[in-house]
Amino acid sequence: MVEIHGGGIINENERLRLVCNVDSYPSIDYYQWYKNNEKLNISPLTSSIIIEKVSKEDEGIYLCMVKNTLKYLNGSSIEKFNKTQTRVIVQCKREREREIFFKSILTSKKKNSLFQMHQKFIHYIQ
């Protein structure tokens, strides 16, 4: 089984860490990382990717492919490949500010609506 921890929505300039976790026997021969179907130049022994300050250019689909080899006593072997992927979405500061602004408007509208409903209810029961 192969899974990637990390990814999803991350804020611009934050640290991104993607970890390819593998539960396999025998152990993994190598890891291969791809971003948007392009092979990344990362050591085949590396099970994780770390980007200290993520930017919009780091956004995309990250795929981890692993290979392990099952060797038999007669000298033959079987190679097994497995892969999984995750999406990374980088949220810029302006996008975050806009999202916070609209959430605050919606929240205040909900409060006003609840207040108005409460006032109507009070008027009704009096």
C-alpha positions in Angstrom: 0.0 0.0 0.0 1.3 3.5 -0.9 -0.1 6.8 0.4 1.1 10.4 0.4 0.8 12.5 3.5 0.6 16.2 2.9 -0.8 18.2 0.1 -4.2 19.9 -0.2 -4.6 23.6 0.2 -1.5 25.4 1.6 -0.8 29.1 2.0 1.8 30.8 -0.1 5.3 31.0 1.6 4.5 28.2 4.0 6.5 24.9 4.2 5.2 22.0 2.1 6.2 18.5 3.1 4.9 15.5 1.1 5.8 12.0 2.5 5.4 8.8 0.5 4.5 6.1 3.0 4.7 2.5 1.9 3.7 -0.6 3.6 5.5 -3.4 1.7 7.6 -6.5 1.9 10.2 -6.7 0.7 11.4 -3.2 1.3 11.3 -0.5 -1.4 14.1 -0.5 -4.1 13.4 3.1 -5.1 11.0 6.1 -5.1 10.2 8.2 -8.1 8.5 11.5 -7.8 6.5 13.3 -10.5 4.8 16.7 -10.7 2.1 17.2 -13.3 3.4 14.0 -15.1 7.0 15.3 -15.3 9.7 13.3 -13.5 11.4 15.3 -10.7 15.2 15.2 -10.3 15.1 13.7 -6.8 17.2 10.9 -5.3 15.6 7.5 -5.7 16.2 6.9 -2.0 14.0 10.0 -1.1 10.6 9.2 0.3 9.7 12.9 0.9 9.7 16.3 -0.8 10.2 19.5 1.2 9.6 22.9 -0.2 10.5 25.5 2.4 8.5 28.4 1.0 5.8 27.2 -1.4 4.8 29.4 -4.3 2.1 29.3 -7.0 4.6 27.5 -9.3 4.6 24.6 -6.8 0.9 24.0 -7.3 0.0 20.7 -9.1 -0.5 17.0 -9.0 2.4 15.2 -7.2 2.8 11.5 -7.8 5.0 9.0 -5.9 5.8 5.7 -7.6 7.7 3.0 -5.8 9.3 -0.2 -6.9 10.2 -3.3 -4.9 11.6 -6.7 -6.1 10.5 -10.1 -4.8 13.4 -12.5 -5.4 13.0 -16.3 -5.4 15.5 -19.0 -4.4 15.8 -20.2 -8.0 17.2 -16.7 -9.0 14.1 -15.4 -10.7 12.4 -12.2 -9.5 9.3 -10.2 -9.8 9.3 -6.4 -9.9 6.2 -4.7 -8.4 5.3 -1.0 -9.0 2.8 1.0 -7.1 1.8 4.6 -7.1 -0.4 7.3 -5.5 -0.9 11.0 -6.0 -2.0 14.1 -4.2 -3.0 17.6 -5.3 -1.3 20.7 -4.0 -3.2 24.0 -4.2 -1.3 27.1 -3.2 -3.4 29.9 -1.8 -2.0 33.4 -2.3 -2.3 36.1 0.3 -4.9 38.1 -1.7 -7.0 35.0 -2.1 -6.9 34.3 1.7 -7.8 37.9 2.4 -10.7 37.8 0.0 -12.0 34.5 1.5 -11.8 35.9 5.0 -13.6 39.1 3.9 -16.5 37.1 2.3 -16.8 34.8 5.2 -17.1 37.8 7.5 -19.8 39.2 5.3 -21.7 35.9 5.3 -21.3 35.6 9.1 -22.6 39.1 9.7 -25.6 38.5 7.3 -26.4 35.3 9.2 -26.2 37.1 12.5 -28.4 39.9 11.2 -30.9 37.4 9.8 -31.0 35.5 13.1 -31.4 38.8 15.0 -34.3 39.8 12.7 -35.9 36.4 13.1 -35.5 36.7 16.9 -37.1 40.2 16.8 -40.0 38.9 14.8 -40.4 36.0 17.2 -40.3 38.3 20.2 -42.9 40.6 18.5 -45.1 37.5 17.7 -45.2 36.1 21.3 -45.9 39.5 22.9 
